[in-house]
Amino acid sequence: MDEIELPSAFIKQDIKTDPITEEQLDQLYNLSNSYEALFNKRARLYRERDLNNENLSEDDFAELILEQYTFLKRPVIVNNDQIFIGNSKKTVAAAKEAIHS
């Protein structure tokens, strides 16, 4: 996958060393309207904890993301009032188009 070149005005946050806050997660929710959309179902812990066999609520997804950084789907790019979640080719292309147009 091609890296997305972000202009210097963008803030990069390494959530491994600087965890996402509840306030930041709420801001992402306000743009995406779904904690599940922000949740990484490919995370190793998702299967290890057998979460794939549970009926998780939006609150559960939010709590898990705040508990463990690997549960946040990455990258998450916010450009004004647009949000791009994940690294699918379609999402990356849309993010590049929005950022560089």
OpenMM code with the backbone's topology and positions (N, CA, C; nanometers):
from openmm import Vec3, app, unit

residues = "MET ASP GLU ILE GLU LEU PRO SER ALA PHE ILE LYS GLN ASP ILE LYS THR ASP PRO ILE THR GLU GLU GLN LEU ASP GLN LEU TYR ASN LEU SER ASN SER TYR GLU ALA LEU PHE ASN LYS ARG ALA ARG LEU TYR ARG GLU ARG ASP LEU ASN ASN GLU ASN LEU SER GLU ASP ASP PHE ALA GLU LEU ILE LEU GLU GLN TYR THR PHE LEU LYS ARG PRO VAL ILE VAL ASN ASN ASP GLN ILE PHE ILE GLY ASN SER LYS LYS THR VAL ALA ALA ALA LYS GLU ALA ILE HIS SER".split()
positions = [
    Vec3(0.0842, -0.1176, 0.0000),
    Vec3(0.0000, 0.0000, 0.0000),
    Vec3(0.0888, 0.1240, 0.0000),
    Vec3(0.0483, 0.2218, -0.0769),
    Vec3(0.1213, 0.3490, -0.0796),
    Vec3(0.0937, 0.4263, 0.0481),
    Vec3(0.2004, 0.4894, 0.0979),
    Vec3(0.1852, 0.5776, 0.2133),
    Vec3(0.1066, 0.7007, 0.1698),
    Vec3(0.0307, 0.7536, 0.2611),
    Vec3(-0.0386, 0.8785, 0.2348),
    Vec3(0.0516, 0.9904, 0.2853),
    Vec3(0.0883, 1.0789, 0.1963),
    Vec3(0.1705, 1.1919, 0.2368),
    Vec3(0.0788, 1.2979, 0.2959),
    Vec3(0.0975, 1.3236, 0.4246),
    Vec3(0.0130, 1.4206, 0.4926),
    Vec3(0.0829, 1.5559, 0.4981),
    Vec3(0.0101, 1.6610, 0.4657),
    Vec3(0.0671, 1.7954, 0.4788),
    Vec3(0.1066, 1.8215, 0.6248),
    Vec3(0.1950, 1.9155, 0.6464),
    Vec3(0.2457, 1.9422, 0.7811),
    Vec3(0.1376, 1.9882, 0.8778),
    Vec3(0.0251, 2.0352, 0.8274),
    Vec3(-0.0843, 2.0790, 0.9148),
    Vec3(-0.1506, 1.9617, 0.9876),
    Vec3(-0.1329, 1.8401, 0.9375),
    Vec3(-0.1909, 1.7222, 1.0006),
    Vec3(-0.1080, 1.6812, 1.1215),
    Vec3(-0.1756, 1.6335, 1.2236),
    Vec3(-0.1083, 1.5874, 1.3449),
    Vec3(-0.1085, 1.4352, 1.3438),
    Vec3(0.0107, 1.3764, 1.3523),
    Vec3(0.0220, 1.2300, 1.3620),
    Vec3(0.0302, 1.1927, 1.5093),
    Vec3(-0.0487, 1.0934, 1.5482),
    Vec3(-0.0478, 1.0483, 1.6873),
    Vec3(-0.0135, 0.9002, 1.6895),
    Vec3(0.0929, 0.8657, 1.7592),
    Vec3(0.1308, 0.7257, 1.7770),
    Vec3(0.0521, 0.6731, 1.8966),
    Vec3(-0.0582, 0.6042, 1.8698),
    Vec3(-0.1468, 0.5613, 1.9785),
    Vec3(-0.0850, 0.4532, 2.0666),
    Vec3(0.0248, 0.3982, 2.0218),
    Vec3(0.0956, 0.2993, 2.1030),
    Vec3(0.1623, 0.3679, 2.2227),
    Vec3(0.2190, 0.4851, 2.1997),
    Vec3(0.2875, 0.5581, 2.3071),
    Vec3(0.2043, 0.6740, 2.3606),
    Vec3(0.1063, 0.7197, 2.2836),
    Vec3(0.0188, 0.8303, 2.3221),
    Vec3(-0.1255, 0.7845, 2.2985),
    Vec3(-0.1799, 0.7072, 2.3926),
    Vec3(-0.3114, 0.6447, 2.3721),
    Vec3(-0.4218, 0.7451, 2.3403),
    Vec3(-0.5186, 0.6964, 2.2668),
    Vec3(-0.6346, 0.7779, 2.2319),
    Vec3(-0.7135, 0.8063, 2.3602),
    Vec3(-0.7626, 0.9278, 2.3712),
    Vec3(-0.8405, 0.9654, 2.4891),
    Vec3(-0.9891, 0.9433, 2.4609),
    Vec3(-1.0663, 0.9442, 2.5666),
    Vec3(-1.2112, 0.9294, 2.5509),
    Vec3(-1.2669, 1.0452, 2.4679),
    Vec3(-1.2145, 1.1649, 2.4901),
    Vec3(-1.2592, 1.2817, 2.4148),
    Vec3(-1.2273, 1.2666, 2.2660),
    Vec3(-1.1068, 1.2190, 2.2338),
    Vec3(-1.0701, 1.1978, 2.0936),
    Vec3(-1.1596, 1.0919, 2.0302),
    Vec3(-1.1856, 0.9848, 2.1041),
    Vec3(-1.2711, 0.8786, 2.0513),
    Vec3(-1.4115, 0.9313, 2.0256),
    Vec3(-1.4622, 1.0145, 2.1152),
    Vec3(-1.5948, 1.0744, 2.0950),
    Vec3(-1.5967, 1.1624, 1.9699),
    Vec3(-1.4872, 1.2347, 1.9455),
    Vec3(-1.4786, 1.3181, 1.8250),
    Vec3(-1.4817, 1.2309, 1.6994),
    Vec3(-1.4099, 1.1186, 1.7030),
    Vec3(-1.4114, 1.0265, 1.5891),
    Vec3(-1.5509, 0.9668, 1.5706),
    Vec3(-1.6163, 0.9343, 1.6816),
    Vec3(-1.7530, 0.8807, 1.6747),
    Vec3(-1.8468, 0.9828, 1.6095),
    Vec3(-1.8319, 1.1096, 1.6459),
    Vec3(-1.9191, 1.2131, 1.5905),
    Vec3(-1.9053, 1.2237, 1.4389),
    Vec3(-1.7890, 1.1882, 1.3850),
    Vec3(-1.7687, 1.1904, 1.2403),
    Vec3(-1.8125, 1.0607, 1.1735),
    Vec3(-1.7955, 0.9484, 1.2430),
    Vec3(-1.8247, 0.8183, 1.1819),
    Vec3(-1.9624, 0.7636, 1.2188),
    Vec3(-2.0197, 0.8132, 1.3277),
    Vec3(-2.1487, 0.7670, 1.3805),
    Vec3(-2.1479, 0.6199, 1.4207),
    Vec3(-2.0279, 0.5659, 1.4482),
    Vec3(-2.0201, 0.4247, 1.4854),
    Vec3(-1.8857, 0.3923, 1.5486),
    Vec3(-1.8906, 0.3380, 1.6703),
    Vec3(-1.7665, 0.2881, 1.7305),
    Vec3(-1.7243, 0.1588, 1.6596),
    Vec3(-1.8220, 0.0837, 1.6138),
    Vec3(-1.7894, -0.0417, 1.5435),
    Vec3(-1.7092, -0.0141, 1.4171),
    Vec3(-1.7413, 0.0948, 1.3471),
    Vec3(-1.6670, 0.1304, 1.2255),
    Vec3(-1.5211, 0.1623, 1.2572),
    Vec3(-1.4952, 0.2064, 1.3793),
    Vec3(-1.3590, 0.2405, 1.4224),
    Vec3(-1.2848, 0.1194, 1.4785),
    Vec3(-1.3556, 0.0094, 1.4955),
    Vec3(-1.3016, -0.1080, 1.5637),
    Vec3(-1.2315, -0.2025, 1.4665),
    Vec3(-1.1139, -0.2490, 1.5064),
    Vec3(-1.0341, -0.3401, 1.4244),
    Vec3(-1.0676, -0.4857, 1.4596),
    Vec3(-1.1493, -0.5476, 1.3776),
    Vec3(-1.1879, -0.6876, 1.4020),
    Vec3(-1.0798, -0.7854, 1.3580),
    Vec3(-0.9701, -0.7335, 1.3038),
    Vec3(-0.8572, -0.8190, 1.2669),
    Vec3(-0.7525, -0.8262, 1.3775),
    Vec3(-0.7747, -0.7530, 1.4847),
    Vec3(-0.6793, -0.7532, 1.5960),
    Vec3(-0.6696, -0.8940, 1.6553),
    Vec3(-0.5479, -0.9326, 1.6877),
    Vec3(-0.5230, -1.0655, 1.7441),
    Vec3(-0.6065, -1.0885, 1.8708),
    Vec3(-0.6132, -0.9881, 1.9560),
    Vec3(-0.6885, -1.0015, 2.0815),
    Vec3(-0.8377, -1.0229, 2.0588),
    Vec3(-0.8885, -0.9756, 1.9472),
    Vec3(-1.0306, -0.9932, 1.9151),
    Vec3(-1.0646, -1.1417, 1.9094),
    Vec3(-0.9780, -1.2199, 1.8468),
    Vec3(-1.0007, -1.3651, 1.8384),
    Vec3(-0.9594, -1.4346, 1.9671),
    Vec3(-0.8460, -1.3929, 2.0240),
    Vec3(-0.7968, -1.4573, 2.1462),
    Vec3(-0.8963, -1.4473, 2.2601),
    Vec3(-0.9649, -1.3353, 2.2684),
    Vec3(-1.0634, -1.3159, 2.3754),
    Vec3(-1.2012, -1.3627, 2.3343),
    Vec3(-1.2103, -1.4254, 2.2177),
    Vec3(-1.3354, -1.4813, 2.1652),
    Vec3(-1.4447, -1.3747, 2.1500),
    Vec3(-1.4021, -1.2517, 2.1242),
    Vec3(-1.4977, -1.1426, 2.1088),
    Vec3(-1.5785, -1.1566, 1.9801),
    Vec3(-1.5213, -1.2276, 1.8833),
    Vec3(-1.5916, -1.2485, 1.7564),
    Vec3(-1.7185, -1.3311, 1.7741),
    Vec3(-1.7311, -1.4001, 1.8853),
    Vec3(-1.8503, -1.4802, 1.9123),
    Vec3(-1.9450, -1.4134, 2.0116),
    Vec3(-1.9177, -1.2875, 2.0435),
    Vec3(-2.0047, -1.2131, 2.1336),
    Vec3(-2.0824, -1.1088, 2.0552),
    Vec3(-2.1969, -1.0718, 2.1090),
    Vec3(-2.2790, -0.9682, 2.0475),
    Vec3(-2.2429, -0.8362, 2.1154),
    Vec3(-2.1442, -0.7656, 2.0596),
    Vec3(-2.0917, -0.6448, 2.1211),
    Vec3(-2.1779, -0.5235, 2.0866),
    Vec3(-2.1973, -0.4378, 2.1857),
    Vec3(-2.2729, -0.3136, 2.1661),
    Vec3(-2.1766, -0.2019, 2.1262),
    Vec3(-2.2307, -0.0890, 2.0879),
    Vec3(-2.1482, 0.0272, 2.0555),
    Vec3(-2.0635, 0.0657, 2.1774),
    Vec3(-2.1221, 0.0596, 2.2970),
    Vec3(-2.0475, 0.0914, 2.4194),
    Vec3(-1.9327, -0.0069, 2.4402),
    Vec3(-1.9563, -0.1341, 2.4097),
    Vec3(-1.8501, -0.2344, 2.4220),
    Vec3(-1.7339, -0.2009, 2.3288),
    Vec3(-1.7662, -0.1655, 2.2038),
    Vec3(-1.6610, -0.1305, 2.1079),
    Vec3(-1.5801, -0.0116, 2.1585),
    Vec3(-1.6482, 0.0894, 2.2114),
    Vec3(-1.5793, 0.2082, 2.2628),
    Vec3(-1.4872, 0.1714, 2.3791),
    Vec3(-1.5368, 0.0940, 2.4735),
    Vec3(-1.4564, 0.0543, 2.5896),
    Vec3(-1.3328, -0.0252, 2.5473),
    Vec3(-1.3514, -0.1164, 2.4527),
    Vec3(-1.2395, -0.1982, 2.4062),
    Vec3(-1.1332, -0.1135, 2.3367),
    Vec3(-1.1757, -0.0164, 2.2560),
    Vec3(-1.0798, 0.0713, 2.1872),
    Vec3(-0.9989, 0.1504, 2.2895),
    Vec3(-1.0644, 0.1988, 2.3928),
    Vec3(-0.9945, 0.2758, 2.4959),
    Vec3(-0.9035, 0.1866, 2.5802),
    Vec3(-0.9414, 0.0611, 2.5943),
    Vec3(-0.8641, -0.0337, 2.6750),
    Vec3(-0.7354, -0.0773, 2.6050),
    Vec3(-0.7415, -0.0997, 2.4733),
    Vec3(-0.6291, -0.1590, 2.4011),
    Vec3(-0.6165, -0.0926, 2.2638),
    Vec3(-0.5033, -0.0280, 2.2403),
    Vec3(-0.4850, 0.0486, 2.1167),
    Vec3(-0.5000, -0.0365, 1.9902),
    Vec3(-0.4721, -0.1663, 1.9987),
    Vec3(-0.4813, -0.2493, 1.8780),
    Vec3(-0.6250, -0.2660, 1.8289),
    Vec3(-0.7209, -0.2307, 1.9137),
    Vec3(-0.8610, -0.2410, 1.8722),
    Vec3(-0.9062, -0.1232, 1.7860),
    Vec3(-0.8242, -0.0190, 1.7739),
    Vec3(-0.8599, 0.0927, 1.6867),
    Vec3(-0.8106, 0.0616, 1.5461),
    Vec3(-0.9024, 0.0619, 1.4513),
    Vec3(-0.8660, 0.0386, 1.3113),
    Vec3(-0.7784, 0.1547, 1.2663),
    Vec3(-0.6717, 0.1239, 1.1952),
    Vec3(-0.5780, 0.2280, 1.1531),
    Vec3(-0.5481, 0.2170, 1.0047),
    Vec3(-0.5090, 0.3279, 0.9466),
    Vec3(-0.5052, 0.4610, 1.0054),
    Vec3(-0.6441, 0.5228, 1.0133),
    Vec3(-0.6565, 0.6231, 1.0979),
    Vec3(-0.7751, 0.7077, 1.1012),
    Vec3(-0.7266, 0.8465, 1.0618),
    Vec3(-0.7837, 0.8978, 0.9555),
    Vec3(-0.7452, 1.0300, 0.9063),
    Vec3(-0.8682, 1.1195, 0.9104),
    Vec3(-0.8519, 1.2329, 0.9757),
    Vec3(-0.9590, 1.3318, 0.9825),
    Vec3(-0.9144, 1.4523, 0.9016),
    Vec3(-0.9949, 1.4862, 0.8034),
    Vec3(-0.9686, 1.6017, 0.7174),
    Vec3(-1.0921, 1.6911, 0.7223),
    Vec3(-1.0829, 1.7970, 0.8033),
    Vec3(-1.1968, 1.8853, 0.8283),
    Vec3(-1.3121, 1.8031, 0.8863),
    Vec3(-1.4228, 1.7889, 0.8135),
    Vec3(-1.5354, 1.7124, 0.8667),
    Vec3(-1.5469, 1.5731, 0.8031),
    Vec3(-1.4401, 1.5291, 0.7365),
    Vec3(-1.4373, 1.3966, 0.6745),
    Vec3(-1.3506, 1.3035, 0.7577),
    Vec3(-1.3897, 1.1767, 0.7629),
    Vec3(-1.3088, 1.0767, 0.8324),
    Vec3(-1.2846, 0.9597, 0.7387),
    Vec3(-1.1621, 0.9097, 0.7425),
    Vec3(-1.1222, 0.7947, 0.6618),
    Vec3(-1.0659, 0.6916, 0.7587),
    Vec3(-1.1241, 0.5717, 0.7569),
    Vec3(-1.0888, 0.4695, 0.8554),
    Vec3(-1.0386, 0.3450, 0.7843),
    Vec3(-0.9169, 0.3029, 0.8198),
    Vec3(-0.8630, 0.1791, 0.7662),
    Vec3(-0.7732, 0.2000, 0.6469),
    Vec3(-0.7229, 0.0869, 0.5958),
    Vec3(-0.6230, 0.0943, 0.4896),
    Vec3(-0.6646, 0.0237, 0.3610),
    Vec3(-0.7950, 0.0091, 0.3389),
    Vec3(-0.8371, -0.0503, 0.2122),
    Vec3(-0.7980, 0.0431, 0.0985),
    Vec3(-0.7780, -0.0126, -0.0192),
    Vec3(-0.7372, 0.0686, -0.1344),
    Vec3(-0.8354, 0.1822, -0.1595),
    Vec3(-0.9640, 0.1522, -0.1481),
    Vec3(-1.0678, 0.2522, -0.1726),
    Vec3(-1.0589, 0.3663, -0.0707),
    Vec3(-1.0396, 0.3321, 0.0565),
    Vec3(-1.0292, 0.4335, 0.1621),
    Vec3(-0.9046, 0.5184, 0.1437),
    Vec3(-0.7920, 0.4547, 0.1139),
    Vec3(-0.6661, 0.5274, 0.0937),
    Vec3(-0.6787, 0.6220, -0.0255),
    Vec3(-0.7375, 0.5750, -0.1337),
    Vec3(-0.7552, 0.6590, -0.2523),
    Vec3(-0.8455, 0.7794, -0.2202),
    Vec3(-0.9517, 0.7555, -0.1487),
    Vec3(-1.0444, 0.8648, -0.1130),
    Vec3(-0.9744, 0.9658, -0.0207),
    Vec3(-0.8951, 0.9166, 0.0736),
    Vec3(-0.8228, 1.0059, 0.1652),
    Vec3(-0.7224, 1.0915, 0.0869),
    Vec3(-0.6472, 1.0272, -0.0026),
    Vec3(-0.5509, 1.1019, -0.0838),
    Vec3(-0.6192, 1.2093, -0.1660),
    Vec3(-0.7316, 1.1747, -0.2270),
    Vec3(-0.8056, 1.2688, -0.3093),
    Vec3(-0.8533, 1.3881, -0.2252),
    Vec3(-0.9065, 1.3602, -0.1066),
    Vec3(-0.9575, 1.4673, -0.0202),
    Vec3(-0.8458, 1.5572, 0.0304),
    Vec3(-0.7337, 1.4988, 0.0633),
    Vec3(-0.6223, 1.5751, 0.1211),
    Vec3(-0.5525, 1.6596, 0.0166),
    Vec3(-0.5363, 1.6058, -0.1023),
    Vec3(-0.4536, 1.6726, -0.2031),
    Vec3(-0.5338, 1.7477, -0.3089),
    Vec3(-0.6638, 1.7637, -0.2859),
    Vec3(-0.7417, 1.8389, -0.3868),
    Vec3(-0.7750, 1.9776, -0.3373),
] * unit.nanometer
topology = app.Topology()
chain = topology.addChain("A")
for resn in residues:
    res = topology.addResidue(resn, chain)
    for name in ("N", "CA", "C"):
        topology.addAtom(name, app.Element.getBySymbol(name[0]), res)
